[in-house]
Amino acid sequence: MPDDLFQRYQAAHRAHQAHISACTVCTDTAYCRDGALLWESFVRLQDAYLQRKRRR
Ligand SMILES: [Zn+2]
């Protein structure tokens, strides 16, 4: 499962972008509760992905 983490990280990014463009509350620098949750999960997955990449 080499790219599973990458796929999830990309999906989280897309979900966040989709939310930002649909949400009337979120801005580039401030997110609503849902936007913040999506952002957090994206950051977590991105960190995990980048750390795994560095360890290789
Ligand atoms: Zn929002």
N, CA, C, O and the ligand as a Tripos MOL2 file, in Angstrom:
@<TRIPOS>MOLECULE
protein
  225   223    57     0     0
PROTEIN
NO_CHARGES

@<TRIPOS>ATOM
      1 N           0.8410   -1.2130    0.0000 N.3       1 MET1
      2 CA          0.0000    0.0000    0.0000 C.3       1 MET1
      3 C           0.8690    1.2530    0.0000 C.2       1 MET1
      4 O           0.7830    2.0660    0.9200 O.2       1 MET1
      5 N           1.6960    1.4140   -1.0150 N.am      2 PRO2
      6 CA          2.6870    2.4900   -0.9670 C.3       2 PRO2
      7 C           2.0740    3.8940   -1.0160 C.2       2 PRO2
      8 O           2.6020    4.8140   -0.3910 O.2       2 PRO2
      9 N           0.9860    4.0670   -1.7360 N.am      3 ASP3
     10 CA          0.4800    5.4210   -1.9340 C.3       3 ASP3
     11 C          -0.8270    5.7040   -1.2160 C.2       3 ASP3
     12 O          -1.4860    6.7090   -1.4820 O.2       3 ASP3
     13 N          -1.1990    4.8160   -0.3090 N.am      4 ASP4
     14 CA         -2.4610    5.0180    0.3970 C.3       4 ASP4
     15 C          -2.4480    6.3240    1.1770 C.2       4 ASP4
     16 O          -3.4140    7.0850    1.1400 O.2       4 ASP4
     17 N          -1.3600    6.5790    1.8770 N.am      5 LEU5
     18 CA         -1.2470    7.7960    2.6790 C.3       5 LEU5
     19 C          -1.2820    9.0260    1.7730 C.2       5 LEU5
     20 O          -1.9180   10.0300    2.0950 O.2       5 LEU5
     21 N          -0.5940    8.9340    0.6470 N.am      6 PHE6
     22 CA         -0.5910   10.0400   -0.3100 C.3       6 PHE6
     23 C          -1.9960   10.3090   -0.8390 C.2       6 PHE6
     24 O          -2.4140   11.4610   -0.9510 O.2       6 PHE6
     25 N          -2.7260    9.2320   -1.1650 N.am      7 GLN7
     26 CA         -4.0950    9.3920   -1.6610 C.3       7 GLN7
     27 C          -4.9680   10.0700   -0.6200 C.2       7 GLN7
     28 O          -5.7560   10.9580   -0.9460 O.2       7 GLN7
     29 N          -4.8300    9.6530    0.6300 N.am      8 ARG8
     30 CA         -5.6630   10.2340    1.6920 C.3       8 ARG8
     31 C          -5.2940   11.6930    1.9320 C.2       8 ARG8
     32 O          -6.1550   12.5280    2.2100 O.2       8 ARG8
     33 N          -4.0050   11.9830    1.8200 N.am      9 TYR9
     34 CA         -3.5280   13.3490    2.0070 C.3       9 TYR9
     35 C          -4.0680   14.2500    0.8790 C.2       9 TYR9
     36 O          -4.4980   15.3770    1.1260 O.2       9 TYR9
     37 N          -4.0360   13.7380   -0.3440 N.am     10 GLN10
     38 CA         -4.6040   14.4910   -1.4640 C.3      10 GLN10
     39 C          -6.1140   14.6670   -1.3250 C.2      10 GLN10
     40 O          -6.6500   15.7400   -1.6020 O.2      10 GLN10
     41 N          -6.7880   13.6130   -0.8980 N.am     11 ALA11
     42 CA         -8.2430   13.6790   -0.7160 C.3      11 ALA11
     43 C          -8.6070   14.6870    0.3580 C.2      11 ALA11
     44 O          -9.5840   15.4230    0.2200 O.2      11 ALA11
     45 N          -7.8230   14.7240    1.4280 N.am     12 ALA12
     46 CA         -8.0720   15.6790    2.5080 C.3      12 ALA12
     47 C          -7.8690   17.1030    2.0090 C.2      12 ALA12
     48 O          -8.6060   18.0140    2.3840 O.2      12 ALA12
     49 N          -6.8680   17.2830    1.1630 N.am     13 HIS13
     50 CA         -6.6240   18.6060    0.5880 C.3      13 HIS13
     51 C          -7.7920   19.0210   -0.2980 C.2      13 HIS13
     52 O          -8.2600   20.1570   -0.2220 O.2      13 HIS13
     53 N          -8.2570   18.1100   -1.1310 N.am     14 ARG14
     54 CA         -9.3900   18.4170   -2.0040 C.3      14 ARG14
     55 C         -10.6410   18.7250   -1.1910 C.2      14 ARG14
     56 O         -11.3870   19.6500   -1.5130 O.2      14 ARG14
     57 N         -10.8670   17.9460   -0.1340 N.am     15 ALA15
     58 CA        -12.0410   18.1710    0.7150 C.3      15 ALA15
     59 C         -11.9900   19.5510    1.3500 C.2      15 ALA15
     60 O         -13.0020   20.2460    1.4360 O.2      15 ALA15
     61 N         -10.7980   19.9380    1.7930 N.am     16 HIS16
     62 CA        -10.6490   21.2490    2.4040 C.3      16 HIS16
     63 C         -10.8790   22.3580    1.3740 C.2      16 HIS16
     64 O         -11.5910   23.3260    1.6420 O.2      16 HIS16
     65 N         -10.2730   22.2070    0.1990 N.am     17 GLN17
     66 CA        -10.4570   23.2070   -0.8560 C.3      17 GLN17
     67 C         -11.9220   23.3290   -1.2440 C.2      17 GLN17
     68 O         -12.4350   24.4330   -1.4250 O.2      17 GLN17
     69 N         -12.5880   22.1920   -1.3700 N.am     18 ALA18
     70 CA        -14.0050   22.1890   -1.7420 C.3      18 ALA18
     71 C         -14.8310   22.8950   -0.6770 C.2      18 ALA18
     72 O         -15.7500   23.6510   -0.9940 O.2      18 ALA18
     73 N         -14.5020   22.6490    0.5820 N.am     19 HIS19
     74 CA        -15.2210   23.3110    1.6600 C.3      19 HIS19
     75 C         -15.0040   24.8200    1.6100 C.2      19 HIS19
     76 O         -15.9580   25.5900    1.7140 O.2      19 HIS19
     77 N         -13.7550   25.2410    1.4520 N.am     20 ILE20
     78 CA        -13.4280   26.6700    1.4210 C.3      20 ILE20
     79 C         -14.2060   27.3780    0.3240 C.2      20 ILE20
     80 O         -14.7350   28.4680    0.5400 O.2      20 ILE20
     81 N         -14.2780   26.7620   -0.8580 N.am     21 SER21
     82 CA        -14.9520   27.4540   -1.9540 C.3      21 SER21
     83 C         -16.4620   27.4480   -1.7930 C.2      21 SER21
     84 O         -17.1490   28.2960   -2.3620 O.2      21 SER21
     85 N         -16.9890   26.5000   -1.0210 N.am     22 ALA22
     86 CA        -18.4400   26.4370   -0.8220 C.3      22 ALA22
     87 C         -18.8900   27.1840    0.4240 C.2      22 ALA22
     88 O         -20.0420   27.6090    0.5080 O.2      22 ALA22
     89 N         -18.0000   27.3480    1.3880 N.am     23 CYS23
     90 CA        -18.3730   27.9140    2.6790 C.3      23 CYS23
     91 C         -18.3620   29.4440    2.6300 C.2      23 CYS23
     92 O         -17.4580   30.0490    2.0520 O.2      23 CYS23
     93 N         -19.3550   30.0460    3.2300 N.am     24 THR24
     94 CA        -19.4340   31.5060    3.2320 C.3      24 THR24
     95 C         -18.6990   32.1080    4.4270 C.2      24 THR24
     96 O         -18.4860   33.3200    4.4770 O.2      24 THR24
     97 N         -18.3120   31.2720    5.3850 N.am     25 VAL25
     98 CA        -17.6680   31.7530    6.6050 C.3      25 VAL25
     99 C         -16.1490   31.7130    6.4740 C.2      25 VAL25
    100 O         -15.4600   32.6240    6.9310 O.2      25 VAL25
    101 N         -15.6320   30.6660    5.8550 N.am     26 CYS26
    102 CA        -14.1900   30.4790    5.7630 C.3      26 CYS26
    103 C         -13.5330   31.5220    4.8670 C.2      26 CYS26
    104 O         -14.0720   31.9090    3.8310 O.2      26 CYS26
    105 N         -12.3450   31.9690    5.3000 N.am     27 THR27
    106 CA        -11.4850   32.7850    4.4480 C.3      27 THR27
    107 C         -10.1560   32.0600    4.3220 C.2      27 THR27
    108 O          -9.9990   30.9520    4.8360 O.2      27 THR27
    109 N          -9.1930   32.6810    3.6380 N.am     28 ASP28
    110 CA         -7.8930   32.0540    3.4670 C.3      28 ASP28
    111 C          -7.1590   31.8730    4.7870 C.2      28 ASP28
    112 O          -6.3180   30.9830    4.9140 O.2      28 ASP28
    113 N          -7.4690   32.7010    5.7570 N.am     29 THR29
    114 CA         -6.7150   32.6580    7.0060 C.3      29 THR29
    115 C          -7.5550   32.2310    8.2020 C.2      29 THR29
    116 O          -6.9990   31.8700    9.2380 O.2      29 THR29
    117 N          -8.8830   32.2630    8.0860 N.am     30 ALA30
    118 CA         -9.7380   31.8930    9.2180 C.3      30 ALA30
    119 C         -10.7970   30.9100    8.7470 C.2      30 ALA30
    120 O         -11.4890   31.1470    7.7570 O.2      30 ALA30
    121 N         -10.9110   29.8030    9.4740 N.am     31 TYR31
    122 CA        -11.8470   28.7610    9.0840 C.3      31 TYR31
    123 C         -12.9540   28.6160   10.1130 C.2      31 TYR31
    124 O         -12.7530   28.8630   11.3030 O.2      31 TYR31
    125 N         -14.1330   28.2090    9.6340 N.am     32 CYS32
    126 CA        -15.2040   27.8480   10.5460 C.3      32 CYS32
    127 C         -14.8530   26.5030   11.1950 C.2      32 CYS32
    128 O         -13.7960   25.9390   10.9110 O.2      32 CYS32
    129 N         -15.7250   25.9910   12.0550 N.am     33 ARG33
    130 CA        -15.4140   24.7650   12.7770 C.3      33 ARG33
    131 C         -15.1630   23.5950   11.8090 C.2      33 ARG33
    132 O         -14.1790   22.8660   11.9410 O.2      33 ARG33
    133 N         -16.0570   23.4340   10.8520 N.am     34 ASP34
    134 CA        -15.8750   22.3510    9.8840 C.3      34 ASP34
    135 C         -14.6080   22.5340    9.0620 C.2      34 ASP34
    136 O         -13.8580   21.5890    8.8150 O.2      34 ASP34
    137 N         -14.3920   23.7840    8.6460 N.am     35 GLY35
    138 CA        -13.1970   24.0630    7.8640 C.3      35 GLY35
    139 C         -11.9340   23.7880    8.6490 C.2      35 GLY35
    140 O         -10.9580   23.2730    8.1040 O.2      35 GLY35
    141 N         -11.9480   24.1300    9.9410 N.am     36 ALA36
    142 CA        -10.7880   23.8990   10.7950 C.3      36 ALA36
    143 C         -10.5390   22.4060   10.9690 C.2      36 ALA36
    144 O          -9.3910   21.9630   10.9790 O.2      36 ALA36
    145 N         -11.6220   21.6220   11.1060 N.am     37 LEU37
    146 CA        -11.4680   20.1650   11.2530 C.3      37 LEU37
    147 C         -10.8790   19.5630    9.9920 C.2      37 LEU37
    148 O         -10.0000   18.7030   10.0560 O.2      37 LEU37
    149 N         -11.3700   20.0210    8.8340 N.am     38 LEU38
    150 CA        -10.8320   19.5220    7.5630 C.3      38 LEU38
    151 C          -9.3650   19.9100    7.4110 C.2      38 LEU38
    152 O          -8.5430   19.1280    6.9340 O.2      38 LEU38
    153 N          -9.0590   21.1330    7.8270 N.am     39 TRP39
    154 CA         -7.6700   21.6060    7.7410 C.3      39 TRP39
    155 C          -6.7650   20.7930    8.6420 C.2      39 TRP39
    156 O          -5.6610   20.4160    8.2480 O.2      39 TRP39
    157 N          -7.2380   20.5160    9.8750 N.am     40 GLU40
    158 CA         -6.4410   19.7300   10.8130 C.3      40 GLU40
    159 C          -6.1510   18.3410   10.2720 C.2      40 GLU40
    160 O          -5.0280   17.8500   10.3820 O.2      40 GLU40
    161 N          -7.1560   17.7080    9.6890 N.am     41 SER41
    162 CA         -6.9150   16.3520    9.1920 C.3      41 SER41
    163 C          -5.9890   16.3900    7.9880 C.2      41 SER41
    164 O          -5.1850   15.4790    7.7900 O.2      41 SER41
    165 N          -6.1000   17.4460    7.1780 N.am     42 PHE42
    166 CA         -5.1660   17.5890    6.0590 C.3      42 PHE42
    167 C          -3.7430   17.7550    6.5710 C.2      42 PHE42
    168 O          -2.8300   17.0930    6.0780 O.2      42 PHE42
    169 N          -3.5380   18.6330    7.5590 N.am     43 VAL43
    170 CA         -2.1990   18.8830    8.0930 C.3      43 VAL43
    171 C          -1.6120   17.6120    8.7030 C.2      43 VAL43
    172 O          -0.4320   17.3090    8.5240 O.2      43 VAL43
    173 N          -2.4740   16.8590    9.4440 N.am     44 ARG44
    174 CA         -2.0100   15.6030   10.0450 C.3      44 ARG44
    175 C          -1.5280   14.6300    8.9840 C.2      44 ARG44
    176 O          -0.4560   14.0390    9.1130 O.2      44 ARG44
    177 N          -2.3240   14.4660    7.9370 N.am     45 LEU45
    178 CA         -1.9570   13.5370    6.8740 C.3      45 LEU45
    179 C          -0.7270   14.0240    6.1110 C.2      45 LEU45
    180 O           0.1280   13.2310    5.7170 O.2      45 LEU45
    181 N          -0.6500   15.3350    5.9090 N.am     46 GLN46
    182 CA          0.5010   15.8850    5.2080 C.3      46 GLN46
    183 C           1.7740   15.6560    6.0230 C.2      46 GLN46
    184 O           2.8020   15.2530    5.4780 O.2      46 GLN46
    185 N           1.7030   15.9130    7.3240 N.am     47 ASP47
    186 CA          2.8550   15.6740    8.1910 C.3      47 ASP47
    187 C           3.2840   14.2170    8.1380 C.2      47 ASP47
    188 O           4.4670   13.9100    7.9910 O.2      47 ASP47
    189 N           2.3070   13.3250    8.2600 N.am     48 ALA48
    190 CA          2.6090   11.8920    8.2450 C.3      48 ALA48
    191 C           3.2460   11.5060    6.9170 C.2      48 ALA48
    192 O           4.2050   10.7350    6.8750 O.2      48 ALA48
    193 N           2.7040   12.0480    5.8400 N.am     49 TYR49
    194 CA          3.2410   11.7270    4.5160 C.3      49 TYR49
    195 C           4.6620   12.2440    4.3630 C.2      49 TYR49
    196 O           5.5400   11.5130    3.9040 O.2      49 TYR49
    197 N           4.8990   13.4940    4.7400 N.am     50 LEU50
    198 CA          6.2230   14.0860    4.5730 C.3      50 LEU50
    199 C           7.2500   13.4170    5.4790 C.2      50 LEU50
    200 O           8.4040   13.2340    5.0920 O.2      50 LEU50
    201 N           6.8220   13.0520    6.6940 N.am     51 GLN51
    202 CA          7.7430   12.3730    7.6030 C.3      51 GLN51
    203 C           8.1390   11.0110    7.0720 C.2      51 GLN51
    204 O           9.3010   10.6140    7.1500 O.2      51 GLN51
    205 N           7.1570   10.2950    6.5280 N.am     52 ARG52
    206 CA          7.4420    8.9750    5.9680 C.3      52 ARG52
    207 C           8.4030    9.1090    4.7950 C.2      52 ARG52
    208 O           9.3000    8.2870    4.6100 O.2      52 ARG52
    209 N           8.1950   10.1750    3.9950 N.am     53 LYS53
    210 CA          9.0590   10.4050    2.8500 C.3      53 LYS53
    211 C          10.5070   10.6680    3.3000 C.2      53 LYS53
    212 O          11.4580   10.1650    2.7020 O.2      53 LYS53
    213 N          10.6480   11.4690    4.3700 N.am     54 ARG54
    214 CA         11.9770   11.8080    4.8580 C.3      54 ARG54
    215 C          12.7100   10.5960    5.4020 C.2      54 ARG54
    216 O          13.9320   10.5000    5.2850 O.2      54 ARG54
    217 N          11.9630    9.6630    6.0010 N.am     55 ARG55
    218 CA         12.5820    8.5050    6.6390 C.3      55 ARG55
    219 C          13.1650    7.5370    5.6330 C.2      55 ARG55
    220 O          14.0430    6.7470    5.9810 O.2      55 ARG55
    221 N          12.7030    7.5750    4.3980 N.am     56 ARG56
    222 CA         13.1940    6.6240    3.3970 C.3      56 ARG56
    223 C          14.6510    6.8800    3.0410 C.2      56 ARG56
    224 O          15.2180    6.1680    2.2130 O.2      56 ARG56
    225 ZN        -16.2260   26.8010    6.4950 Zn       57 ZN57
@<TRIPOS>BOND
     1     1     2 1
     2     2     3 1
     3     3     4 2
     4     3     5 am
     5     5     6 1
     6     6     7 1
     7     7     8 2
     8     7     9 am
     9     9    10 1
    10    10    11 1
    11    11    12 2
    12    11    13 am
    13    13    14 1
    14    14    15 1
    15    15    16 2
    16    15    17 am
    17    17    18 1
    18    18    19 1
    19    19    20 2
    20    19    21 am
    21    21    22 1
    22    22    23 1
    23    23    24 2
    24    23    25 am
    25    25    26 1
    26    26    27 1
    27    27    28 2
    28    27    29 am
    29    29    30 1
    30    30    31 1
    31    31    32 2
    32    31    33 am
    33    33    34 1
    34    34    35 1
    35    35    36 2
    36    35    37 am
    37    37    38 1
    38    38    39 1
    39    39    40 2
    40    39    41 am
    41    41    42 1
    42    42    43 1
    43    43    44 2
    44    43    45 am
    45    45    46 1
    46    46    47 1
    47    47    48 2
    48    47    49 am
    49    49    50 1
    50    50    51 1
    51    51    52 2
    52    51    53 am
    53    53    54 1
    54    54    55 1
    55    55    56 2
    56    55    57 am
    57    57    58 1
    58    58    59 1
    59    59    60 2
    60    59    61 am
    61    61    62 1
    62    62    63 1
    63    63    64 2
    64    63    65 am
    65    65    66 1
    66    66    67 1
    67    67    68 2
    68    67    69 am
    69    69    70 1
    70    70    71 1
    71    71    72 2
    72    71    73 am
    73    73    74 1
    74    74    75 1
    75    75    76 2
    76    75    77 am
    77    77    78 1
    78    78    79 1
    79    79    80 2
    80    79    81 am
    81    81    82 1
    82    82    83 1
    83    83    84 2
    84    83    85 am
    85    85    86 1
    86    86    87 1
    87    87    88 2
    88    87    89 am
    89    89    90 1
    90    90    91 1
    91    91    92 2
    92    91    93 am
    93    93    94 1
    94    94    95 1
    95    95    96 2
    96    95    97 am
    97    97    98 1
    98    98    99 1
    99    99   100 2
   100    99   101 am
   101   101   102 1
   102   102   103 1
   103   103   104 2
   104   103   105 am
   105   105   106 1
   106   106   107 1
   107   107   108 2
   108   107   109 am
   109   109   110 1
   110   110   111 1
   111   111   112 2
   112   111   113 am
   113   113   114 1
   114   114   115 1
   115   115   116 2
   116   115   117 am
   117   117   118 1
   118   118   119 1
   119   119   120 2
   120   119   121 am
   121   121   122 1
   122   122   123 1
   123   123   124 2
   124   123   125 am
   125   125   126 1
   126   126   127 1
   127   127   128 2
   128   127   129 am
   129   129   130 1
   130   130   131 1
   131   131   132 2
   132   131   133 am
   133   133   134 1
   134   134   135 1
   135   135   136 2
   136   135   137 am
   137   137   138 1
   138   138   139 1
   139   139   140 2
   140   139   141 am
   141   141   142 1
   142   142   143 1
   143   143   144 2
   144   143   145 am
   145   145   146 1
   146   146   147 1
   147   147   148 2
   148   147   149 am
   149   149   150 1
   150   150   151 1
   151   151   152 2
   152   151   153 am
   153   153   154 1
   154   154   155 1
   155   155   156 2
   156   155   157 am
   157   157   158 1
   158   158   159 1
   159   159   160 2
   160   159   161 am
   161   161   162 1
   162   162   163 1
   163   163   164 2
   164   163   165 am
   165   165   166 1
   166   166   167 1
   167   167   168 2
   168   167   169 am
   169   169   170 1
   170   170   171 1
   171   171   172 2
   172   171   173 am
   173   173   174 1
   174   174   175 1
   175   175   176 2
   176   175   177 am
   177   177   178 1
   178   178   179 1
   179   179   180 2
   180   179   181 am
   181   181   182 1
   182   182   183 1
   183   183   184 2
   184   183   185 am
   185   185   186 1
   186   186   187 1
   187   187   188 2
   188   187   189 am
   189   189   190 1
   190   190   191 1
   191   191   192 2
   192   191   193 am
   193   193   194 1
   194   194   195 1
   195   195   196 2
   196   195   197 am
   197   197   198 1
   198   198   199 1
   199   199   200 2
   200   199   201 am
   201   201   202 1
   202   202   203 1
   203   203   204 2
   204   203   205 am
   205   205   206 1
   206   206   207 1
   207   207   208 2
   208   207   209 am
   209   209   210 1
   210   210   211 1
   211   211   212 2
   212   211   213 am
   213   213   214 1
   214   214   215 1
   215   215   216 2
   216   215   217 am
   217   217   218 1
   218   218   219 1
   219   219   220 2
   220   219   221 am
   221   221   222 1
   222   222   223 1
   223   223   224 2
@<TRIPOS>SUBSTRUCTURE
     1 MET1         2 RESIDUE 1 A MET
     2 PRO2         6 RESIDUE 1 A PRO
     3 ASP3        10 RESIDUE 1 A ASP
     4 ASP4        14 RESIDUE 1 A ASP
     5 LEU5        18 RESIDUE 1 A LEU
     6 PHE6        22 RESIDUE 1 A PHE
     7 GLN7        26 RESIDUE 1 A GLN
     8 ARG8        30 RESIDUE 1 A ARG
     9 TYR9        34 RESIDUE 1 A TYR
    10 GLN10       38 RESIDUE 1 A GLN
    11 ALA11       42 RESIDUE 1 A ALA
    12 ALA12       46 RESIDUE 1 A ALA
    13 HIS13       50 RESIDUE 1 A HIS
    14 ARG14       54 RESIDUE 1 A ARG
    15 ALA15       58 RESIDUE 1 A ALA
    16 HIS16       62 RESIDUE 1 A HIS
    17 GLN17       66 RESIDUE 1 A GLN
    18 ALA18       70 RESIDUE 1 A ALA
    19 HIS19       74 RESIDUE 1 A HIS
    20 ILE20       78 RESIDUE 1 A ILE
    21 SER21       82 RESIDUE 1 A SER
    22 ALA22       86 RESIDUE 1 A ALA
    23 CYS23       90 RESIDUE 1 A CYS
    24 THR24       94 RESIDUE 1 A THR
    25 VAL25       98 RESIDUE 1 A VAL
    26 CYS26      102 RESIDUE 1 A CYS
    27 THR27      106 RESIDUE 1 A THR
    28 ASP28      110 RESIDUE 1 A ASP
    29 THR29      114 RESIDUE 1 A THR
    30 ALA30      118 RESIDUE 1 A ALA
    31 TYR31      122 RESIDUE 1 A TYR
    32 CYS32      126 RESIDUE 1 A CYS
    33 ARG33      130 RESIDUE 1 A ARG
    34 ASP34      134 RESIDUE 1 A ASP
    35 GLY35      138 RESIDUE 1 A GLY
    36 ALA36      142 RESIDUE 1 A ALA
    37 LEU37      146 RESIDUE 1 A LEU
    38 LEU38      150 RESIDUE 1 A LEU
    39 TRP39      154 RESIDUE 1 A TRP
    40 GLU40      158 RESIDUE 1 A GLU
    41 SER41      162 RESIDUE 1 A SER
    42 PHE42      166 RESIDUE 1 A PHE
    43 VAL43      170 RESIDUE 1 A VAL
    44 ARG44      174 RESIDUE 1 A ARG
    45 LEU45      178 RESIDUE 1 A LEU
    46 GLN46      182 RESIDUE 1 A GLN
    47 ASP47      186 RESIDUE 1 A ASP
    48 ALA48      190 RESIDUE 1 A ALA
    49 TYR49      194 RESIDUE 1 A TYR
    50 LEU50      198 RESIDUE 1 A LEU
    51 GLN51      202 RESIDUE 1 A GLN
    52 ARG52      206 RESIDUE 1 A ARG
    53 LYS53      210 RESIDUE 1 A LYS
    54 ARG54      214 RESIDUE 1 A ARG
    55 ARG55      218 RESIDUE 1 A ARG
    56 ARG56      222 RESIDUE 1 A ARG
    57 ZN57       225 GROUP 0 **** ****
